[in-house]
């Protein structure tokens, strides 16, 4: 064979079959799994890219500060039980639906969030292993996760789970047995300074990857202006930790700059699953929640009522998120083809269809009950006595 033909033959590419064989024999990475009674169950571990890990780290840091420096009236046992119950429920539901063992990030966050805000009467800081009122915590976590897994019109949970659980517990169980964490976290000492540092730095760390910073700014700016107007007009409130009514600049600062409010905005409102998806929708969502919060706060003479006003406003606006998304949808997402768009069904037909959907009925009841019952707190004389420390048989707070 001539030398030039030999050189051409040597340059011919390797047959395709050899390439495919080499690819087939390449090692594959085994996925985590668990074998139970001969059944192979996939295991989904937490991902470093999951923003919920960041949120959990921030909240747990605040829990530690609350136990060690801020005097939070919640025990370590109450916190752990809430987290455990939340993880168990969320993990069980996920397994029944998807047949996988997944890291229950949502359940852990829900339990941690409930324990961060809810307080049971009779628990003091330092009662680290107390289970006082633990049934109240468990009920709040259970109802929170039931709202997530059962109230899903359109296949997406409507409400922030911990928000709904807290509103239910505080309104239904009532101020004689439970109360929310104070708006004021103590004297302006090192503990409060560290808490603000964790909240602000953690807020940036958590909000940036989920693109929620504009929502937070729209809420805080709108709310600060409205609360400032209330303070200027002479609004006051009373709280167990302050002698006499709180008014003027103190009224504005203790509400608009409260670390509790910042935690609510940065770490509860920012849930991407219950907020609008578009940037414009998120800004409207923040402003609408701020306006409703301020409207409910205006009539409240007590700190308990103000805290419920903050939480209840989110319940209402979460229910309106589908409408916000529809009204703020970018023009590029709207179908501009020449095809004839079918006319919407008449409203009696749509109302009848909604009335036949249990999830929509439950959502409507929760959405109406939260603000109405919160507004009714303004005339609760027993709550005023509690906040003034004038109850006869010991103060629940």
SEMAR-773527 format. One record per residue: residue number from 1; residue in one letter; x negated, y negated, z of N, C-alpha, C in turn. Coordinates in pm, whole numbers, plus 50000, padded with zeros to 5 digits. Layout:
BEGIN
R   k r   n.x   n.y   n.z  ca.x  ca.y  ca.z   c.x   c.y   c.z
R NUM A     X     Y     Z     X     Y     Z     X     Y     Z
...
END
This chain:
BEGIN
R   k r   n.x   n.y   n.z  ca.x  ca.y  ca.z   c.x   c.y   c.z
R   1 X 49914 50121 50000 50000 50000 50000 49911 49876 50000
R   2 X 49942 49778 49915 49861 49658 49911 49860 49585 50044
R   3 X 49749 49514 50068 49731 49447 50198 49838 49340 50220
R   4 X 49875 49265 50107 49975 49160 50126 50110 49216 50165
R   5 X 50149 49333 50114 50277 49395 50149 50272 49445 50293
R   6 X 50151 49495 50335 50142 49537 50474 50163 49419 50569
R   7 X 50106 49300 50532 50123 49183 50618 50270 49141 50624
R   8 X 50340 49146 50511 50482 49113 50511 50562 49210 50595
R   9 X 50527 49336 50591 50601 49438 50666 50583 49417 50816
R  10 X 50460 49376 50853 50438 49356 50995 50514 49234 51047
R  11 X 50546 49138 50957 50616 49017 51002 50767 49036 51010
R  12 X 50821 49147 50968 50966 49169 50970 51015 49167 51116
R  13 X 51131 49109 51140 51183 49102 51277 51220 49239 51329
R  14 X 51222 49247 51463 51259 49372 51529 51407 49400 51504
R  15 X 51443 49523 51484 51585 49556 51460 51674 49508 51573
R  16 X 51796 49470 51534 51891 49416 51632 51923 49516 51740
R  17 X 51923 49643 51707 51958 49745 51806 51863 49746 51923
R  18 X 51734 49722 51899 51638 49720 52007 51662 49601 52099
R  19 X 51700 49486 52043 51729 49368 52125 51848 49392 52215
R  20 X 51957 49447 52160 52076 49472 52241 52048 49575 52348
R  21 X 51961 49675 52318 51929 49776 52417 51854 49714 52533
R  22 X 51759 49623 52501 51684 49559 52607 51775 49473 52695
R  23 X 51871 49406 52632 51965 49327 52709 52051 49413 52798
R  24 X 52093 49527 52746 52177 49617 52823 52105 49668 52946
R  25 X 51975 49692 52932 51898 49749 53042 51851 49645 53142
R  26 X 51882 49514 53118 51840 49410 53211 51911 49429 53345
R  27 X 51842 49407 53455 51903 49428 53587 52015 49328 53613
R  28 X 52121 49372 53678 52234 49287 53714 52231 49261 53865
R  29 X 52282 49143 53903 52284 49106 54044 52412 49161 54108
R  30 X 52395 49239 54213 52510 49299 54281 52583 49192 54363
R  31 X 52714 49189 54352 52794 49095 54428 52825 49154 54565
R  32 X 52836 49069 54669 52869 49120 54803 53003 49192 54803
R  33 X 53008 49303 54872 53134 49376 54883 53132 49457 55012
R  34 X 53249 49503 55048 53265 49582 55169 53350 49703 55134
R  35 X 53308 49821 55178 53382 49943 55151 53457 49983 55278
R  36 X 53590 49987 55268 53676 50026 55380 53765 50141 55335
R  37 X 53745 50258 55397 53824 50378 55362 53817 50408 55213
R  38 X 53701 50393 55159 53681 50424 55018 53722 50315 54923
R  39 X 53777 50204 54974 53820 50093 54888 53712 49985 54884
R  40 X 53675 49944 54765 53573 49842 54747 53638 49703 54752
R  41 X 53603 49623 54855 53664 49491 54875 53558 49383 54848
R  42 X 53578 49298 54747 53483 49189 54721 53477 49092 54840
R  43 X 53359 49039 54864 53336 48943 54972 53288 48812 54911
R  44 X 53358 48704 54941 53321 48570 54890 53263 48490 55007
R  45 X 53135 48463 55000 53064 48391 55105 53071 48240 55079
R  46 X 53045 48159 55182 53049 48013 55161 52942 47968 55063
R  47 X 52975 47869 54983 52882 47814 54885 52825 47683 54936
R  48 X 52697 47661 54909 52633 47536 54950 52695 47416 54881
R  49 X 52758 47438 54767 52819 47327 54692 52960 47295 54739
R  50 X 53014 47373 54832 53149 47349 54881 53149 47225 54972
R  51 X 53219 47116 54934 53218 46995 55018 53278 47017 55155
R  52 X 53354 47123 55173 53412 47150 55304 53307 47186 55408
R  53 X 53192 47238 55365 53083 47263 55459 53031 47132 55516
R  54 X 53022 47030 55433 52979 46898 55481 53079 46844 55583
R  55 X 53208 46856 55549 53311 46806 55639 53308 46880 55772
R  56 X 53292 47010 55768 53283 47089 55891 53166 47045 55977
R  57 X 53052 47018 55912 52933 46977 55987 52957 46844 56058
R  58 X 53023 46749 55991 53049 46618 56051 53146 46632 56169
R  59 X 53255 46704 56148 53354 46719 56256 53296 46792 56375
R  60 X 53217 46895 56353 53156 46967 56465 53057 46878 56539
R  61 X 52986 46793 56468 52896 46698 56534 52975 46603 56625
R  62 X 53089 46556 56577 53174 46469 56658 53232 46545 56777
R  63 X 53265 46673 56757 53310 46754 56870 53202 46760 56979
R  64 X 53077 46779 56939 52967 46786 57036 52953 46653 57110
R  65 X 52958 46542 57036 52952 46411 57101 53070 46391 57195
R  66 X 53187 46438 57154 53305 46425 57239 53291 46499 57370
R  67 X 53230 46615 57367 53212 46695 57488 53102 46638 57577
R  68 X 52997 46584 57518 52878 46547 57596 52869 46400 57632
R  69 X 52922 46310 57548 52900 46168 57569 53027 46082 57568
R  70 X 53134 46132 57507 53252 46047 57486 53370 46082 57577
R  71 X 53357 46186 57656 53461 46219 57753 53591 46270 57692
R  72 X 53586 46339 57579 53708 46392 57518 53774 46492 57613
R  73 X 53905 46479 57627 53981 46566 57717 54029 46691 57643
R  74 X 53935 46768 57594 53964 46894 57527 53852 46989 57562
R  75 X 53885 47117 57582 53784 47213 57625 53720 47283 57505
R  76 X 53603 47339 57529 53537 47418 57425 53624 47538 57389
R  77 X 53688 47598 57490 53775 47714 57463 53891 47677 57373
R  78 X 53952 47560 57395 54063 47516 57310 54016 47496 57166
R  79 X 53897 47440 57150 53843 47420 57016 53819 47553 56946
R  80 X 53756 47646 57016 53723 47776 56956 53847 47856 56923
R  81 X 53948 47851 57009 54072 47924 56980 54139 47867 56856
R  82 X 54144 47734 56844 54204 47672 56724 54130 47716 56598
R  83 X 53998 47713 56602 53920 47754 56485 53942 47901 56455
R  84 X 53943 47985 56559 53962 48129 56538 54099 48162 56480
R  85 X 54204 48099 56533 54339 48124 56482 54351 48076 56337
R  86 X 54296 47958 56308 54300 47908 56171 54227 47998 56074
R  87 X 54109 48046 56114 54031 48135 56027 54103 48267 56005
R  88 X 54162 48321 56111 54232 48450 56100 54352 48440 56006
R  89 X 54433 48336 56021 54552 48322 55936 54511 48300 55791
R  90 X 54418 48209 55768 54379 48176 55631 54312 48296 55564
R  91 X 54226 48365 55638 54160 48482 55580 54258 48595 55549
R  92 X 54355 48614 55637 54454 48721 55616 54542 48691 55494
R  93 X 54589 48568 55483 54674 48532 55370 54597 48546 55238
R  94 X 54473 48502 55238 54390 48513 55117 54370 48659 55078
R  95 X 54346 48744 55177 54326 48886 55147 54454 48949 55092
R  96 X 54568 48916 55150 54694 48975 55103 54726 48929 54961
R  97 X 54690 48808 54926 54724 48755 54794 54622 48794 54688
R  98 X 54493 48793 54723 54388 48811 54623 54306 48937 54643
R  99 X 54327 49008 54754 54253 49131 54784 54102 49107 54786
R 100 X 54063 48994 54847 53922 48964 54868 53905 48914 55011
R 101 X 53785 48935 55066 53751 48877 55195 53673 48749 55168
R 102 X 53741 48636 55183 53681 48506 55151 53652 48429 55279
R 103 X 53544 48352 55277 53513 48264 55389 53630 48167 55410
R 104 X 53695 48168 55529 53818 48089 55549 53788 47943 55579
R 105 X 53729 47874 55485 53687 47735 55507 53805 47646 55543
R 106 X 53917 47663 55472 54034 47579 55497 54090 47603 55637
R 107 X 54099 47730 55677 54150 47762 55809 54062 47708 55920
R 108 X 53931 47716 55901 53837 47663 56000 53854 47512 56013
R 109 X 53863 47443 55899 53881 47298 55903 54014 47258 55968
R 110 X 54118 47334 55939 54249 47303 55997 54244 47318 56149
R 111 X 54189 47429 56197 54179 47450 56341 54092 47345 56408
R 112 X 53981 47312 56346 53892 47211 56401 53957 47074 56404
R 113 X 54034 47042 56297 54102 46914 56291 54210 46900 56396
R 114 X 54287 47006 56418 54391 47004 56521 54327 46982 56658
R 115 X 54221 47057 56688 54156 47045 56818 54089 46909 56836
R 116 X 54052 46844 56728 53987 46714 56738 54085 46606 56783
R 117 X 54212 46618 56749 54309 46512 56777 54402 46549 56892
R 118 X 54447 46673 56900 54549 46712 56997 54491 46727 57137
R 119 X 54566 46681 57236 54528 46695 57377 54646 46750 57456
R 120 X 54617 46840 57550 54720 46896 57636 54712 46830 57773
R 121 X 54824 46788 57826 54827 46722 57956 54765 46813 58062
R 122 X 54679 46756 58144 54615 46832 58252 54475 46880 58220
R 123 X 54430 46865 58097 54293 46902 58061 54204 46779 58075
R 124 X 54088 46798 58140 53996 46686 58157 53863 46722 58094
R 125 X 53784 46621 58065 53651 46643 58011 53567 46719 58114
R 126 X 53500 46822 58070 53422 46907 58161 53491 47038 58193
R 127 X 53622 47048 58163 53693 47176 58179 53662 47263 58057
R 128 X 53536 47299 58042 53490 47354 57915 53559 47483 57873
R 129 X 53596 47567 57966 53654 47696 57929 53801 47706 57968
R 130 X 53864 47591 57987 54006 47588 58021 54092 47625 57900
R 131 X 54196 47706 57926 54295 47739 57823 54429 47672 57853
R 132 X 54422 47563 57929 54543 47488 57962 54616 47444 57835
R 133 X 54746 47476 57827 54826 47435 57712 54783 47496 57580
R 134 X 54715 47611 57586 54661 47669 57462 54771 47704 57364
R 135 X 54891 47736 57417 55001 47772 57326 55041 47653 57238
R 136 X 55024 47531 57289 55054 47415 57206 54957 47406 57088
R 137 X 54831 47431 57115 54730 47428 57008 54756 47537 56905
R 138 X 54786 47657 56954 54809 47769 56862 54930 47741 56773
R 139 X 55038 47691 56833 55158 47661 56754 55127 47556 56647
R 140 X 55051 47453 56685 55018 47348 56588 54938 47404 56471
R 141 X 54840 47492 56499 54758 47549 56392 54842 47642 56304
R 142 X 54927 47724 56367 55010 47816 56290 55102 47739 56196
R 143 X 55169 47637 56247 55260 47559 56163 55184 47484 56054
R 144 X 55064 47438 56087 54983 47369 55987 54954 47460 55868
R 145 X 54913 47584 55895 54878 47675 55786 55001 47733 55718
R 146 X 55112 47744 55790 55236 47785 55723 55278 47679 55621
R 147 X 55259 47552 55655 55294 47447 55559 55206 47457 55435
R 148 X 55080 47498 55454 54991 47511 55339 55031 47626 55248
R 149 X 55063 47740 55307 55084 47860 55227 55230 47880 55183
R 150 X 55324 47813 55246 55465 47834 55212 55528 47715 55139
R 151 X 55486 47594 55172 55546 47477 55108 55456 47439 54991
R 152 X 55483 47502 54877 55398 47486 54758 55482 47464 54634
R 153 X 55557 47356 54627 55631 47330 54503 55533 47304 54389
R 154 X 55552 47373 54278 55459 47359 54167 55331 47439 54183
R 155 X 55324 47525 54287 55207 47609 54306 55091 47542 54377
R 156 X 55110 47423 54430 55003 47348 54497 55056 47299 54631
R 157 X 54978 47321 54740 55031 47279 54869 55041 47127 54874
R 158 X 55151 47080 54930 55188 46940 54921 55127 46855 55032
R 159 X 55124 46909 55154 55083 46832 55270 54943 46872 55316
R 160 X 54875 46778 55382 54751 46811 55450 54788 46898 55571
R 161 X 54735 47021 55580 54783 47114 55683 54768 47062 55826
R 162 X 54648 47017 55865 54629 46972 56002 54714 46850 56033
R 163 X 54737 46765 55935 54821 46647 55954 54963 46686 55991
R 164 X 55020 46782 55917 55157 46827 55945 55165 46894 56082
R 165 X 55067 46979 56114 55067 47047 56243 55060 46948 56359
R 166 X 54979 46844 56346 54966 46745 56452 55093 46662 56468
R 167 X 55152 46620 56357 55275 46541 56365 55385 46623 56432
R 168 X 55397 46750 56393 55500 46834 56454 55476 46848 56603
R 169 X 55353 46879 56644 55323 46901 56785 55350 46776 56868
R 170 X 55305 46662 56820 55319 46540 56898 55464 46493 56906
R 171 X 55540 46513 56800 55679 46468 56800 55772 46565 56871
R 172 X 55757 46694 56844 55851 46793 56896 55817 46834 57039
R 173 X 55690 46865 57065 55652 46902 57201 55664 46781 57294
R 174 X 55619 46667 57246 55647 46542 57316 55539 46495 57411
R 175 X 55546 46366 57449 55440 46304 57530 55431 46352 57673
R 176 X 55528 46427 57721 55518 46483 57856 55422 46602 57862
R 177 X 55387 46657 57748 55302 46777 57745 55176 46760 57660
R 178 X 55183 46680 57555 55068 46662 57466 55054 46515 57432
R 179 X 54935 46477 57387 54910 46340 57341 54791 46343 57246
R 180 X 54776 46239 57163 54663 46236 57069 54539 46176 57134
R 181 X 54423 46206 57075 54299 46142 57118 54314 45990 57111
R 182 X 54259 45922 57212 54274 45777 57220 54212 45706 57100
R 183 X 54271 45591 57065 54211 45506 56962 54077 45451 57009
R 184 X 54065 45426 57137 53945 45370 57197 53863 45483 57256
R 185 X 53736 45494 57219 53652 45607 57259 53561 45575 57376
R 186 X 53582 45464 57443 53502 45434 57560 53428 45302 57544
R 187 X 53352 45263 57648 53272 45139 57639 53175 45145 57522
R 188 X 53134 45029 57477 53043 45023 57362 52901 45061 57405
R 189 X 52882 45188 57430 52752 45237 57475 52690 45325 57367
R 190 X 52588 45401 57404 52515 45482 57309 52605 45588 57244
R 191 X 52695 45649 57322 52782 45753 57267 52871 45701 57156
R 192 X 52932 45584 57178 53018 45525 57076 52937 45484 56954
R 193 X 52818 45428 56977 52732 45388 56864 52693 45510 56781
R 194 X 52658 45620 56846 52625 45742 56772 52746 45794 56696
R 195 X 52864 45786 56758 52986 45833 56691 53013 45753 56565
R 196 X 53001 45620 56574 53021 45537 56455 52917 45569 56347
R 197 X 52794 45593 56389 52689 45627 56292 52721 45758 56222
R 198 X 52766 45857 56297 52801 45987 56237 52920 45971 56143
R 199 X 53020 45894 56185 53141 45877 56102 53107 45805 55972
R 200 X 53031 45696 55981 53001 45618 55860 52907 45693 55766
R 201 X 52800 45749 55822 52707 45824 55737 52773 45951 55686
R 202 X 52846 46020 55774 52916 46140 55731 53025 46112 55631
R 203 X 53091 45996 55645 53193 45959 55548 53135 45942 55409
R 204 X 53022 45873 55399 52956 45857 55269 52914 45993 55214
R 205 X 52860 46078 55300 52812 46210 55260 52926 46298 55209
R 206 X 53044 46287 55273 53159 46370 55237 53236 46312 55119
R 207 X 53255 46180 55117 53340 46118 55016 53275 46111 54879
R 208 X 53143 46098 54875 53077 46078 54747 53099 46194 54650
R 209 X 53077 46321 54688 53093 46428 54588 53237 46447 54543
R 210 X 53336 46409 54626 53476 46426 54586 53535 46297 54529
R 211 X 53452 46194 54517 53492 46066 54455 53613 46002 54523
R 212 X 53607 45998 54656 53717 45943 54734 53685 45808 54798
R 213 X 53566 45755 54774 53530 45628 54837 53625 45514 54799
R 214 X 53666 45500 54670 53762 45392 54638 53894 45405 54714
R 215 X 53939 45528 54736 54061 45548 54813 54043 45496 54955
R 216 X 53930 45529 55019 53905 45486 55155 53897 45335 55165
R 217 X 53830 45272 55070 53817 45126 55072 53954 45061 55052
R 218 X 54035 45114 54962 54168 45055 54937 54256 45065 55061
R 219 X 54247 45177 55133 54325 45191 55256 54276 45093 55363
R 220 X 54147 45097 55392 54094 45019 55503 54110 44870 55480
R 221 X 54089 44822 55357 54103 44680 55329 54248 44635 55343
R 222 X 54340 44713 55285 54483 44678 55294 54531 44681 55438
R 223 X 54494 44785 55510 54539 44800 55648 54481 44691 55738
R 224 X 54354 44657 55719 54292 44553 55801 54363 44420 55784
R 225 X 54400 44385 55662 54471 44259 55637 54608 44260 55705
R 226 X 54681 44369 55692 54816 44375 55750 54811 44374 55903
R 227 X 54720 44450 55962 54709 44452 56108 54662 44315 56158
R 228 X 54575 44249 56081 54536 44113 56117 54653 44017 56119
R 229 X 54743 44032 56023 54864 43948 56021 54952 43977 56142
R 230 X 54963 44104 56180 55043 44138 56298 54981 44077 56424
R 231 X 54848 44087 56435 54780 44031 56552 54801 43880 56560
R 232 X 54793 43813 56446 54811 43668 56443 54954 43628 56479
R 233 X 55049 43716 56452 55189 43684 56482 55227 43719 56625
R 234 X 55134 43775 56703 55161 43801 56844 55193 43945 56879
R 235 X 55171 44039 56791 55198 44179 56821 55106 44228 56932
R 236 X 55157 44320 57015 55080 44378 57124 55111 44527 57134
R 237 X 55025 44599 57207 55058 44737 57244 54994 44767 57379
R 238 X 55044 44871 57444 54990 44912 57573 54929 45050 57560
R 239 X 54826 45075 57642 54757 45204 57639 54712 45239 57780
R 240 X 54702 45366 57809 54669 45412 57942 54530 45367 57985
R 241 X 54441 45342 57890 54303 45307 57922 54280 45157 57935
R 242 X 54386 45077 57926 54370 44930 57931 54473 44870 58026
R 243 X 54429 44775 58108 54520 44706 58198 54593 44595 58123
R 244 X 54724 44606 58115 54803 44503 58049 54808 44521 57899
R 245 X 54889 44437 57833 54904 44447 57686 54774 44410 57613
R 246 X 54755 44473 57499 54641 44446 57412 54691 44358 57299
R 247 X 54627 44242 57281 54678 44144 57184 54562 44076 57113
R 248 X 54597 43990 57015 54498 43909 56948 54392 43990 56875
R 249 X 54266 43945 56888 54156 44013 56821 54139 44156 56870
R 250 X 54166 44180 56998 54156 44317 57051 54259 44409 56988
R 251 X 54378 44355 56962 54481 44434 56893 54430 44478 56757
R 252 X 54372 44381 56682 54322 44412 56548 54205 44510 56554
R 253 X 54110 44485 56641 53989 44567 56645 54018 44709 56693
R 254 X 54104 44723 56794 54131 44856 56849 54214 44944 56756
R 255 X 54279 44883 56657 54354 44962 56559 54277 44971 56428
R 256 X 54242 44858 56369 54181 44857 56236 54038 44909 56235
R 257 X 53967 44898 56347 53828 44945 56354 53812 45067 56443
R 258 X 53922 45127 56480 53916 45244 56568 53842 45359 56501
R 259 X 53753 45427 56574 53689 45547 56516 53791 45654 56478
R 260 X 53902 45660 56551 54006 45757 56516 54065 45727 56378
R 261 X 54084 45598 56348 54136 45561 56217 54036 45596 56107
R 262 X 53908 45572 56132 53806 45604 56032 53800 45755 56007
R 263 X 53811 45833 56112 53814 45979 56095 53934 46020 56012
R 264 X 54048 45959 56039 54170 45988 55963 54151 45959 55814
R 265 X 54093 45844 55782 54078 45803 55642 53970 45885 55572
R 266 X 53854 45897 55635 53740 45963 55570 53756 46114 55560
R 267 X 53819 46175 55660 53813 46321 55670 53948 46391 55664
R 268 X 54058 46316 55663 54190 46378 55649 54257 46334 55519
R 269 X 54264 46204 55497 54324 46154 55373 54246 46197 55249
R 270 X 54118 46225 55265 54030 46251 55151 54039 46394 55098
R 271 X 54131 46473 55149 54146 46610 55100 54183 46610 54951
R 272 X 54095 46659 54863 54125 46652 54719 54246 46734 54678
R 273 X 54281 46835 54758 54394 46920 54723 54528 46851 54741
R 274 X 54535 46749 54826 54663 46682 54852 54663 46536 54807
R 275 X 54555 46490 54751 54546 46352 54699 54559 46354 54547
R 276 X 54593 46240 54487 54597 46234 54340 54461 46266 54279
R 277 X 54463 46310 54154 54338 46349 54087 54270 46232 54016
R 278 X 54346 46136 53968 54287 46027 53891 54234 45918 53984
R 279 X 54128 45846 53943 54075 45736 54026 54180 45629 54056
R 280 X 54258 45592 53955 54361 45491 53978 54467 45543 54074
R 281 X 54505 45668 54059 54603 45727 54149 54555 45729 54292
R 282 X 54426 45752 54312 54371 45757 54447 54371 45620 54513
R 283 X 54346 45516 54436 54353 45381 54491 54496 45347 54531
R 284 X 54592 45381 54446 54733 45357 54480 54772 45438 54603
R 285 X 54725 45561 54609 54750 45648 54725 54699 45584 54854
R 286 X 54577 45530 54851 54523 45465 54969 54601 45342 55010
R 287 X 54636 45258 54914 54710 45136 54944 54851 45167 54993
R 288 X 54916 45264 54931 55053 45299 54971 55054 45354 55114
R 289 X 54956 45437 55147 54949 45491 55283 54924 45381 55383
R 290 X 54837 45286 55348 54808 45175 55439 54932 45089 55465
R 291 X 55007 45060 55359 55128 44978 55375 55230 45050 55462
R 292 X 55250 45179 55438 55346 45254 55519 55297 45267 55664
R 293 X 55168 45290 55683 55114 45297 55819 55141 45167 55893
R 294 X 55110 45056 55829 55131 44926 55893 55279 44903 55924
R 295 X 55366 44943 55832 55509 44926 55855 55558 45004 55976
R 296 X 55504 45124 55996 55542 45203 56113 55474 45153 56240
R 297 X 55352 45103 56228 55280 45052 56344 55346 44926 56400
R 298 X 55399 44843 56314 55450 44712 56355 55548 44720 56471
R 299 X 55631 44822 56474 55737 44832 56575 55693 44908 56700
R 300 X 55571 44961 56702 55529 45047 56811 55466 44968 56926
R 301 X 55521 44981 57048 55461 44910 57162 55357 44992 57237
R 302 X 55334 45119 57195 55243 45207 57269 55137 45266 57176
R 303 X 55025 45304 57236 54919 45369 57159 54968 45502 57102
R 304 X 55045 45578 57179 55099 45705 57131 55178 45683 57002
R 305 X 55264 45582 57001 55344 45553 56882 55259 45508 56764
R 306 X 55154 45431 56792 55066 45385 56684 54995 45504 56621
R 307 X 54947 45596 56703 54877 45712 56648 54973 45798 56564
R 308 X 55096 45813 56610 55194 45888 56530 55226 45815 56400
R 309 X 55230 45683 56405 55256 45605 56282 55146 45632 56179
R 310 X 55021 45638 56223 54910 45664 56132 54925 45802 56069
R 311 X 54952 45902 56151 54961 46039 56101 55085 46060 56014
R 312 X 55199 46005 56056 55324 46028 55983 55323 45962 55846
R 313 X 55253 45851 55833 55249 45784 55703 55188 45874 55597
R 314 X 55088 45953 55634 55026 46042 55537 55121 46153 55494
R 315 X 55205 46200 55584 55304 46301 55548 55392 46251 55434
R 316 X 55440 46129 55448 55531 46072 55348 55460 46053 55215
R 317 X 55341 45995 55216 55273 45963 55091 55224 46090 55022
R 318 X 55184 46192 55100 55147 46320 55037 55264 46377 54958
R 319 X 55385 46363 55013 55503 46411 54941 55526 46333 54812
R 320 X 55477 46209 54808 55495 46125 54689 55380 46136 54589
R 321 X 55280 46218 54618 55164 46229 54529 55203 46271 54387
R 322 X 55293 46368 54367 55332 46399 54228 55386 46278 54153
R 323 X 55463 46194 54221 55515 46072 54157 55401 45974 54128
R 324 X 55309 45959 54223 55194 45869 54201 55113 45916 54081
R 325 X 55090 46047 54071 55013 46099 53958 55084 46074 53826
R 326 X 55216 46087 53827 55292 46065 53704 55285 45918 53661
R 327 X 55294 45827 53758 55297 45684 53726 55158 45627 53694
R 328 X 55054 45693 53741 54919 45639 53719 54838 45724 53622
R 329 X 54904 45811 53550 54832 45896 53455 54770 45812 53345
R 330 X 54642 45835 53311 54578 45758 53205 54652 45771 53073
R 331 X 54647 45666 52992 54717 45666 52864 54665 45777 52774
R 332 X 54536 45809 52783 54477 45913 52699 54537 46049 52725
R 333 X 54594 46067 52846 54654 46196 52878 54797 46209 52829
R 334 X 54854 46099 52781 54992 46102 52735 54996 46149 52590
R 335 X 55084 46237 52559 55096 46291 52424 55149 46184 52330
R 336 X 55069 46149 52228 55110 46047 52131 55138 46105 51993
R 337 X 55154 46235 51984 55183 46297 51855 55320 46252 51805
R 338 X 55342 46279 51678 55470 46244 51619 55580 46345 51649
R 339 X 55542 46451 51723 55641 46552 51755 55747 46494 51847
R 340 X 55865 46542 51834 55976 46494 51916 55963 46552 52056
R 341 X 55956 46464 52157 55945 46508 52296 56085 46540 52347
R 342 X 56103 46658 52406 56236 46692 52456 56279 46598 52568
R 343 X 56405 46562 52566 56458 46474 52668 56460 46544 52803
R 344 X 56433 46468 52912 56440 46530 53045 56582 46575 53078
R 345 X 56588 46674 53164 56719 46723 53204 56795 46616 53282
R 346 X 56927 46614 53272 57005 46516 53349 56976 46530 53498
R 347 X 56983 46416 53571 56945 46419 53712 57033 46512 53796
R 348 X 57162 46530 53768 57236 46628 53849 57180 46770 53835
R 349 X 57133 46803 53715 57073 46935 53695 56943 46949 53773
R 350 X 56862 46842 53772 56735 46847 53845 56758 46853 53995
R 351 X 56857 46780 54045 56888 46784 54188 56934 46922 54230
R 352 X 57019 46984 54146 57068 47118 54177 56953 47219 54178
R 353 X 56860 47205 54084 56745 47297 54080 56656 47278 54204
R 354 X 56638 47152 54245 56556 47126 54364 56623 47181 54489
R 355 X 56755 47168 54497 56828 47215 54615 56822 47366 54629
R 356 X 56795 47435 54520 56785 47581 54525 56644 47628 54555
R 357 X 56549 47536 54570 56409 47571 54597 56380 47549 54745
R 358 X 56357 47656 54823 56333 47638 54967 56212 47552 54998
R 359 X 56108 47559 54915 55988 47479 54940 56019 47330 54930
R 360 X 56100 47293 54832 56136 47152 54814 56226 47105 54928
R 361 X 56317 47191 54972 56403 47155 55085 56320 47132 55211
R 362 X 56226 47223 55239 56140 47208 55356 56056 47082 55347
R 363 X 56003 47054 55228 55923 46933 55209 56006 46808 55233
R 364 X 56131 46807 55185 56218 46691 55203 56249 46668 55350
R 365 X 56276 46776 55423 56306 46762 55566 56187 46706 55642
R 366 X 56068 46759 55615 55947 46711 55683 55920 46565 55648
R 367 X 55937 46531 55520 55907 46395 55475 56000 46293 55540
R 368 X 56125 46328 55559 56220 46236 55621 56208 46234 55773
R 369 X 56187 46350 55833 56186 46359 55979 56066 46289 56040
R 370 X 55949 46298 55975 55827 46241 56034 55838 46091 56059
R 371 X 55871 46009 55959 55879 45865 55986 55998 45825 56073
R 372 X 56110 45894 56056 56228 45857 56135 56206 45884 56283
R 373 X 56149 45998 56316 56122 46030 56457 56008 45945 56512
R 374 X 55915 45909 56428 55809 45819 56473 55865 45681 56505
R 375 X 55952 45630 56418 56014 45500 56443 56094 45500 56572
R 376 X 56156 45614 56605 56237 45624 56726 56152 45613 56853
R 377 X 56021 45636 56844 55935 45626 56962 55930 45484 57016
R 378 X 55960 45385 56932 55955 45246 56976 56052 45219 57092
R 379 X 56160 45295 57100 56257 45277 57207 56249 45381 57316
R 380 X 56138 45454 57325 56121 45559 57425 56068 45499 57554
R 381 X 56156 45478 57653 56116 45415 57779 56020 45503 57858
R 382 X 56038 45635 57853 55950 45725 57924 55806 45713 57872
R 383 X 55791 45698 57742 55659 45683 57683 55592 45554 57730
R 384 X 55670 45447 57743 55615 45321 57793 55566 45336 57937
R 385 X 55642 45408 58019 55599 45432 58158 55470 45514 58161
R 386 X 55460 45613 58073 55339 45695 58067 55218 45610 58032
R 387 X 55232 45525 57930 55119 45443 57887 55082 45338 57993
R 388 X 55177 45298 58076 55148 45203 58184 55101 45272 58310
R 389 X 55101 45405 58311 55059 45478 58430 55157 45470 58544
R 390 X 55286 45460 58515 55388 45441 58618 55477 45562 58638
R 391 X 55439 45679 58587 55520 45799 58607 55502 45849 58750
R 392 X 55608 45905 58804 55609 45942 58946 55528 46068 58975
R 393 X 55533 46167 58888 55473 46297 58917 55337 46317 58848
R 394 X 55258 46213 58843 55129 46225 58776 55142 46193 58628
R 395 X 55039 46132 58574 55045 46088 58435 55005 46201 58341
R 396 X 55087 46229 58238 55052 46335 58143 54922 46311 58068
R 397 X 54879 46186 58057 54756 46157 57986 54636 46144 58078
END
